[in-house]
Amino acid sequence: MAKHYTNELGQPIGSPVSGDFPRPTPPYTPMEGRFCTVVPLDINRHSPGLYRAFAQDADGHNWTYLPYGPFGAELEFEDWVRANCADADPMFHTVLDRDETPVGLASFLRIAPAAGSIEVGHIHFSPLLQRTPMSTETMYLMMRRVFDELGYRRYEWKCDALNAPSRNAAERLGFTFEGIFRQATHYKGRNRDTAWYSIIDSEWPRVRDAFETWLEPDNFDASGQQRQSLKARAQT
């Protein structure tokens, strides 16, 4: 049971918060894993490979819930990347497989060092990355940076409330559903109600243990299939 705090007037108040603020901003350094590496986006080096990886989504269904795309030509995609992905917030990262082939994008955004809060978003995993251990490890590496390296208190995930795959992914990764913000924004000429999820620092040790156990080699059979799901471990 959570402990309750009161001030000298007998009013309920929040629990004490420790540590120095603002927390550090995320560094532009690689995050190394066993299956993949997550690196700061290098527009010149990564854009061609990313375009080829995303082009494997032939019907463009992976772009439905993103406010941009699909892109009909490599130059169009590169122009968008140059115009939108070079700032510190959102801080875009490229996912590289073990051959250093670009296979997806993800970013830190709404970076709030003073509050110790950060969001993960602009997640676009190509068919080469989807439903692979690399995709799970990417999310683990980014969370580990936020909580273990930078000491943030809150990690957010937001998506269109109608985006069932994204909502399922958030729950599988250990995020807690917090509610829906109605008519939060609009994109591509349509309304977006936004579903909010989060992980907070007190939950991270449990979630981290679930990730690290899931990523162990003995959790995969000879064909590379998982023996136990991450969701089952994260909710234990």
C-alpha positions as CSV (number, residue, x, y, z in Angstrom):
1,M,0.0,0.0,0.0
2,A,1.3,3.4,-0.9
3,K,2.4,5.6,2.0
4,H,0.4,8.8,2.5
5,Y,2.1,12.1,3.3
6,T,0.6,15.3,4.9
7,N,2.0,18.7,5.5
8,E,1.9,20.6,8.8
9,L,-1.7,21.7,8.0
10,G,-2.8,18.1,7.7
11,Q,-3.3,18.4,4.0
12,P,-2.3,15.4,1.8
13,I,0.8,16.0,-0.3
14,G,2.9,14.1,-2.7
15,S,5.8,11.8,-1.7
16,P,9.3,13.4,-1.5
17,V,11.4,13.5,-4.7
18,S,15.2,13.1,-4.6
19,G,18.0,13.8,-6.9
20,D,19.2,16.8,-8.8
21,F,17.1,18.6,-11.4
22,P,17.2,19.2,-14.3
23,R,18.1,15.7,-15.3
24,P,20.7,15.3,-18.1
25,T,19.5,15.5,-21.7
26,P,20.0,12.3,-23.7
27,P,23.5,12.2,-25.3
28,Y,24.2,11.6,-29.0
29,T,25.9,8.3,-28.4
30,P,25.1,4.7,-29.6
31,M,23.1,2.2,-27.6
32,E,24.6,-1.2,-28.1
33,G,22.7,-4.4,-27.8
34,R,23.1,-8.1,-28.7
35,F,20.7,-8.0,-31.7
36,C,21.0,-4.4,-32.8
37,T,22.5,-1.0,-32.3
38,V,20.5,2.2,-31.8
39,V,22.4,5.3,-33.0
40,P,21.7,9.0,-33.6
41,L,20.3,9.5,-37.0
42,D,22.9,10.3,-39.6
43,I,20.9,11.8,-42.5
44,N,23.5,11.2,-45.2
45,R,24.4,7.7,-44.1
46,H,21.1,6.4,-43.1
47,S,18.4,7.9,-45.3
48,P,19.0,5.7,-48.4
49,G,18.9,2.5,-46.3
50,L,15.9,3.6,-44.3
51,Y,14.0,4.4,-47.5
52,R,14.8,0.9,-48.9
53,A,13.7,-0.7,-45.6
54,F,10.4,1.2,-45.4
55,A,9.7,0.5,-49.1
56,Q,9.3,-3.1,-48.2
57,D,6.0,-2.1,-46.7
58,A,4.5,-2.2,-50.2
59,D,1.0,-1.0,-49.4
60,G,2.1,1.7,-46.9
61,H,0.0,0.5,-44.0
62,N,2.8,1.3,-41.5
63,W,2.3,5.0,-42.3
64,T,-1.4,5.1,-41.5
65,Y,-1.0,6.4,-37.9
66,L,2.0,8.6,-38.5
67,P,1.3,12.3,-39.4
68,Y,3.6,12.0,-42.4
69,G,4.3,9.6,-45.3
70,P,4.3,7.4,-47.2
71,F,6.9,8.8,-49.5
72,G,6.9,7.9,-53.2
73,A,10.6,8.5,-53.9
74,E,13.9,8.4,-52.0
75,L,14.6,12.1,-52.6
76,E,11.2,13.0,-51.1
77,F,11.9,10.9,-48.0
78,E,15.4,12.5,-47.7
79,D,13.9,16.0,-48.0
80,W,11.4,15.2,-45.2
81,V,14.2,13.8,-43.0
82,R,16.4,16.9,-43.5
83,A,13.4,19.2,-42.7
84,N,12.1,17.3,-39.6
85,C,14.7,15.0,-38.1
86,A,17.8,17.2,-37.4
87,D,16.7,18.9,-34.1
88,A,17.5,17.9,-30.5
89,D,13.7,17.4,-29.8
90,P,12.6,15.1,-31.3
91,M,15.9,13.3,-31.1
92,F,15.8,10.8,-33.9
93,H,17.7,7.5,-33.8
94,T,18.2,4.8,-36.4
95,V,18.0,1.1,-35.6
96,L,20.9,-0.8,-37.2
97,D,20.9,-4.6,-37.5
98,R,24.1,-6.6,-36.9
99,D,25.2,-5.8,-40.5
100,E,24.7,-2.1,-39.8
101,T,21.8,-1.9,-42.2
102,P,19.2,0.7,-41.2
103,V,15.9,-1.0,-40.4
104,G,13.9,1.5,-38.4
105,L,13.5,4.8,-36.7
106,A,12.5,5.9,-33.1
107,S,13.0,9.1,-31.2
108,F,13.1,10.7,-27.8
109,L,10.7,13.7,-27.7
110,R,9.0,16.1,-25.4
111,I,12.2,15.9,-23.4
112,A,11.6,17.6,-20.1
113,P,14.8,17.5,-17.9
114,A,13.3,19.8,-15.3
115,A,10.4,17.4,-14.7
116,G,12.4,14.2,-15.4
117,S,10.0,13.1,-18.1
118,I,10.6,12.0,-21.6
119,E,8.5,10.4,-24.4
120,V,9.3,7.7,-27.0
121,G,7.7,8.3,-30.3
122,H,8.0,8.6,-34.1
123,I,8.5,4.8,-34.0
124,H,8.6,3.4,-37.5
125,F,9.9,-0.1,-37.7
126,S,10.3,-1.5,-41.2
127,P,9.2,-5.1,-42.1
128,L,12.8,-6.1,-41.5
129,L,12.5,-5.0,-37.9
130,Q,8.9,-5.8,-36.9
131,R,8.3,-8.9,-34.8
132,T,12.0,-9.6,-34.3
133,P,14.1,-9.6,-31.1
134,M,15.7,-6.5,-32.5
135,S,12.5,-4.5,-32.1
136,T,12.1,-5.5,-28.5
137,E,15.8,-4.8,-27.7
138,T,15.5,-1.4,-29.3
139,M,12.8,-0.4,-26.8
140,Y,14.8,-1.9,-24.0
141,L,18.0,0.0,-24.9
142,M,16.1,3.3,-25.1
143,M,14.4,2.7,-21.7
144,R,17.6,1.7,-20.1
145,R,19.2,5.0,-21.2
146,V,16.3,7.0,-19.8
147,F,16.1,5.4,-16.4
148,D,19.5,3.9,-15.7
149,E,21.8,6.4,-17.4
150,L,19.9,9.6,-17.1
151,G,17.7,9.0,-14.0
152,Y,14.4,10.1,-15.4
153,R,11.2,9.6,-13.4
154,R,8.7,9.1,-16.2
155,Y,8.7,7.5,-19.7
156,E,5.7,8.1,-21.9
157,W,4.1,6.4,-24.9
158,K,1.3,8.1,-26.8
159,C,-0.6,6.9,-29.9
160,D,-3.8,7.3,-31.8
161,A,-6.4,5.6,-29.7
162,L,-7.5,3.6,-32.8
163,N,-4.0,2.3,-33.4
164,A,-4.5,-1.2,-31.9
165,P,-1.0,-2.5,-32.8
166,S,0.7,0.4,-31.0
167,R,-1.5,0.0,-28.0
168,N,-0.8,-3.7,-27.8
169,A,2.9,-3.0,-28.1
170,A,2.8,-0.5,-25.3
171,E,1.2,-3.1,-23.0
172,R,3.5,-5.8,-24.1
173,L,6.5,-3.6,-23.2
174,G,5.3,-2.9,-19.7
175,F,3.6,0.5,-20.1
176,T,0.5,1.3,-18.0
177,F,-2.5,2.8,-19.7
178,E,-3.5,6.2,-18.2
179,G,-6.5,7.2,-20.3
180,I,-7.6,8.8,-23.6
181,F,-7.3,12.5,-24.4
182,R,-10.3,13.2,-26.6
183,Q,-9.7,15.3,-29.8
184,A,-6.1,15.8,-28.7
185,T,-5.0,16.7,-32.2
186,H,-5.6,16.1,-35.9
187,Y,-3.5,14.8,-38.7
188,K,-4.0,13.8,-42.4
189,G,-7.4,15.5,-42.3
190,R,-8.8,13.4,-39.5
191,N,-9.3,13.6,-35.7
192,R,-7.0,11.9,-33.3
193,D,-8.0,10.8,-29.8
194,T,-4.7,10.1,-28.0
195,A,-4.1,7.1,-25.8
196,W,-1.5,7.8,-23.0
197,Y,0.8,5.2,-21.4
198,S,3.7,5.5,-19.1
199,I,6.4,3.7,-17.1
200,I,7.6,5.4,-14.0
201,D,11.0,4.9,-12.2
202,S,9.6,2.7,-9.4
203,E,8.2,0.2,-12.0
204,W,11.4,0.2,-14.1
205,P,13.3,-2.5,-12.1
206,R,10.5,-5.0,-12.7
207,V,10.2,-4.1,-16.3
208,R,14.0,-4.1,-16.8
209,D,14.2,-7.6,-15.3
210,A,11.5,-8.8,-17.6
211,F,13.3,-7.4,-20.7
212,E,16.7,-8.9,-19.6
213,T,15.2,-12.3,-18.9
214,W,13.3,-12.3,-22.2
215,L,16.4,-11.3,-24.2
216,E,18.5,-14.2,-22.7
217,P,19.5,-16.7,-25.4
218,D,17.8,-19.6,-23.6
219,N,14.4,-17.9,-24.1
220,F,14.6,-18.7,-27.8
221,D,14.4,-22.2,-29.4
222,A,16.5,-23.4,-32.3
223,S,14.3,-21.6,-34.8
224,G,14.5,-18.3,-32.9
225,Q,11.0,-18.4,-31.5
226,Q,10.4,-17.1,-28.0
227,R,9.7,-19.6,-25.3
228,Q,7.9,-17.2,-23.0
229,S,6.4,-13.8,-24.0
230,L,7.7,-10.5,-22.7
231,K,4.2,-9.5,-21.7
232,A,3.9,-12.5,-19.4
233,R,7.2,-11.6,-17.8
234,A,6.5,-7.9,-17.5
235,Q,3.2,-8.4,-15.8
236,T,4.5,-11.0,-13.3
